[in-house]
Amino acid sequence: MKTKLYSKLYAVFGGFTFVCFAAYFIKLIFSPEGILPWIATTAVMAAVALPFIFGNPLKRLLKKAYPVFAALMCAAFIFYTVTFALLVGYIYLSPTAEASPDDGGRVYIVFGAKVKESGPTKTLAARLDTAAAALEADPDGVIVVSGGRGIDEPVAEAVSMRDYLVSHGVPEEKILVEDRAHNTAENIRYSVALIEENGLADRKTVCVSSDTHVPRIRLLCAREGVEAEYLKAPFPEKKFLFTMWVREYLSYGKMLITGY
């Protein structure tokens, strides 16, 4: 009886987990993000598929311990499904302060994302457009573009971001380039250091990124002791929205383990 129950639970929650990571795996084929996402997605899909492919050998090998194994696997996938749903809710329902227009001269930190030979992706362009629009309403403001160069990128993200902004009418002297960061925590840390180096520490800081990314930025800013306001750029590539949620789930997991 328990085995049948576990099988049903496994089919539902394990199936959902497999679909999530399979979708992200397919996305990685078209838009690689480094080795760790490949390892994570492959490991999870293999774990889900294991009882389906080697069910009978596992039962013979584990014997009376198989129900315990099945229960643990079901619990793991139920945990993933529930926490995944909670994370998506947190992303869209958590209170996030928007930059107010009461006073000007803010420093807008734009968080980088993958760039190609042709320039920023649609996701990154949306962040830059949001910052450019804010700067237009705040002519005394300054933009910090933050992002280093990945192994599969033609130039540092910050360089490509600066070029995009300049080509869209933002004066180059209004842009500070932070081209060392390789994760969100470093985006914050190195950008704040650059702001201080340029004598702008007394200005209000506004973090600009995709709406799916801002809640994690807010948590990291709190950890770094950085007071900031936030501007959310829309996520334009709706076909990748589901996989972006999976990516954020992995990013939160990594943040809990590594701190960044």
N, C-alpha and C positions, 0 to 999 in steps of 0.2 A: 504493500500500500504506500509506504513512504517512498519507495523507488519510483512509483508512478507519479506521485506528487512532485518529487524532485525533477522528474523528466519534464513535467508540464511547466514548472517554474523556470527550469533551465531553458526550455524552448522560447519562453516569453522574454525573460530578462537577459539571458545569454544571447538570444537572437537580436534584441535591441542593441546590446553592447557591440555585437559583431557588425551590425549595420553602421553604427556610429564610426567605428574605427576603419571599416572597409571604405566608407565614403571619404574619410580623411586620407586614407592610403591612396585612393584614386586621385584626390586633389594634389597630393605630393608628387605624383607622377608628372603632372602638368606644371606644378609650381613647387619645386623642391625647397626645403627649409633647413637643410643640414641633416646630420646622421641620427641625432637623438629621436626626432619624430618617426623616422623609419623604424628604428629599433622598437620604440614603444608600440606603434601600431601593429607591427608584425608579431610582437610578443603577445599582445592582447588577442589578436585574431587566432593565433595558434592555440592559446589557452582555451578559447571558446570552442574551437573545432576539435580539440583533443578527445573529449568523450564521444563525439559523433563519429570520428574516424577510428578510434581505438577503444570503443566502448566495451566490447566483449573481452579483449585482452586485459583491459584495466580491471574489469570485474574479477577475472581469474587471478590476476596478480595481487589485487588488494583484498579479495575475498570479503570477510566480514567488515573490513575497514572501508569498503566502497561506499556505503551509505553516508559515512562521516565525510569522505572526500566529496561526494555529491552535494551534501548539505553545505560544506564550506564554499564550494564553487557557486552554488545558488546564492548564498549569502553575499558573496563578493559582487556578483552581477546585480543583485537587488540593490546593494549599497551604491554601486555605480549609477544605476538608473535613477534612484531617488536623489542622490547628490547632484547628478547632472541637471535634473529638473530644478532643484533648488538654486543651482548656480545660474541657470538661465533666468530664473525669476529675480535673483539678486542683481544681475547685470541690468535688467530693464526696470526694476522697481526700486532699487536703492536710491536714497536721496543724494543728488549730486548738485552742488552749487554751481550755478552758471555765472560767468563773468558779468558783472553789472557795469553799466556805462556811467556811473556816478562821477568817477574821476579817471583821467587818462594817464598816459605814460606807462602803461603796463609792459611787462616782458612776457611774450608769448612763446612758450616752449612747444615746438612741434615734434612729436615723437615719430621717429623714422619707421619705415617698413621697406620691404624688398624693392629694389630698383632694377630696371633692365637697361639694355643698350639704348632703348628709345626713351628712357626717362622713368619717372615714378609710375607705379601702378595706379589703377583707378582708386584704390583704397587710400594710398598715400596722397594722391592728387586731391582727394576730398578733404583730407586734413589740411593740406596747404591752402586750398581755396577758402576753408573756414578761417584760417589764421589771417589770410590776406584781407578778407572781408572785415575781420575785427580790426586790423590795422588801419584800414580805410576810415573806419569810424573813430579811430584813436591815433591820429597822426603823430603824436609824440611817443607812440609805442615802439618797441623793438621786438624782432622775431629771432628766436634761437632755433636753428634747425639742428636736430640731434640724431646721429646715427653713423656708425662706422661702416667699414667695407666688409661684407661677407665674402667667403671664398668663391661664391658663384655670382658675384656682382661686379660690374665693370668699373665702378668708382664707389667711393664712400657715399652712403645714403645722403649724408648732409650736403655733400657737394652737388649731387643731383637735385636735391631739394632747393638749394640756393639758386641753381640755374633755372629751375622751374619758376620760382617766385620772381626772379629778375625778368624772365621772359613774359611774365604776366603783369608787369608794371610796378613791382615792388622795388624801391630804390635799394641798391646793393649795400649802401651804408647803413640801412635799417636792419641788416641781417648779420647775426653772429653765427659762426659755423663751429659746431661741436662734432668732430668726426672720429671720436674714439669709442663711443659706446657700442656694446654688442648685446645688451639686454635692457629691459625697462628700468631696472634699478640703476644701471650705469647711465642711462639717459638722464635720470633725475640728478644723480650725484655730479656728473661731469658738467651738466648744464648749469647747475647752481654754482659750481666753481667758476665757470666762465662768466656768469653774471657778476659774481663778486670781483673777479679780475678786472672787469670793465666798469667798476664803480656803480653798478646798478642794483646793489643789494637792497637799497631802500625802496625800490619799486615793488608793486604787487606782481606776483607771478601767476600766470594763467597757463595751465597745461592743456594742450590741444591734441586730441587723438580721436580715434573711432569710438562710437558709442559703446561697442563691445569691449573696448580696452580701458576706458576711463575708470571704471570701478576698481580695477587692479592698480592703476596708477595712484588712485586715491589712497589705497591701503599702503602702498610703498612710500608715498609722500609722508604719510603719518609715521611710518617706521623710521624714515630718514629725518624726521623733525622739520619737514618743509611745509610751510603754510602756503596754500595755493587755492586758486579758483579753477574752474574747469569749463572747457568748451567741447561739446561733443560734435564730432563730424559724422554725418550719416555714412553707413556702410553701403557703398554703391553696388557691390557685386553680390546681388541677392542669391545667385545660384550657389555661392560659396558660404552663405550665412550659417547653414547647419554645420558645415565643417569648421567654421570659425568658432562656433560654440565648443566643439570638440577640442580644438586647439587651445582655447582659453581654459578648458577643464585641465588639460595637461599642464598648462602654464601655472595655474593655481597649485596643482600638485607639486610641481617643481619648486614653486615659491615656498611651500610649506617645508619641503625637504632641504633646500639649499639656501633659502632666504632671499632669493632674487628671481 
